[in-house]
Amino acid sequence: MSRPFSPRSFSPASFVRVNGKIRAREVRVIMDDKQLGIFPLNDALNMARQHGVDLVEISATATPPVCRLVDFGKYRYELAKKEKETKKHQHASTVKEVQLSPRIDPHDLGVKIGHAIDFLCEDMKVKVALKFRGREMAHTEFGFQVVNQFLAAIAPYGHQDFEPKLIGRGISVMISPLPRNKRAKNPRQIGDGQAPAVAANNHLPDAAQPPQKKPTPAAGESPAGGFVSHSLSKLEVK
């Protein structure tokens, strides 16, 4: 006999025993964060009826189990609120790493900055790691220039937890997201969804614009649009 699958979305309150579903003989009763003592289950249920609330088991593993005199609807609301706050701070504990190099291409650096902005706008921390290879350790100042350029670009979205440090053969720094009310909006979500490459070309100067392909003239047509090889073009009109 197959058992039914448990629902994907469930609330902690769905596994809480209430009133007659409590199985212990004796329970420790609390109300308004005050311990009232240990009572038989029937006496605890009578106390709940007298106060017009429910007897909710909040710690089933304790000896004896701990029950609370509270309205079950209010208790479920408190649990849902705590669960929501917990999920809100889960992203803040997630750390994403972005790796750089002292000789990184400007286009690649822009891509790395875009990824970091996406992470910060999702309330994630970003760890920047720049590694030196071979003789690059002789000029660590170039690595610090790249890191500082990176930090300046993401300043509207996050702040560094400490100054960039040279550890071993690399530079590392941790970036935390700014509060939502002080954080700039993600540039990917602004505008009408125009492709980044097209938007970048629109801001290029005329000299940097890609050359436009000229149409190939048809047979017998000059580049200016006239017919030069047609036999009628040599006739003189009197």
Order of alpha helices (4+ residues) and beta strands (2+ residues): beta-beta-alpha-beta-beta-alpha-beta-alpha-beta-alpha-beta-beta-beta-alpha
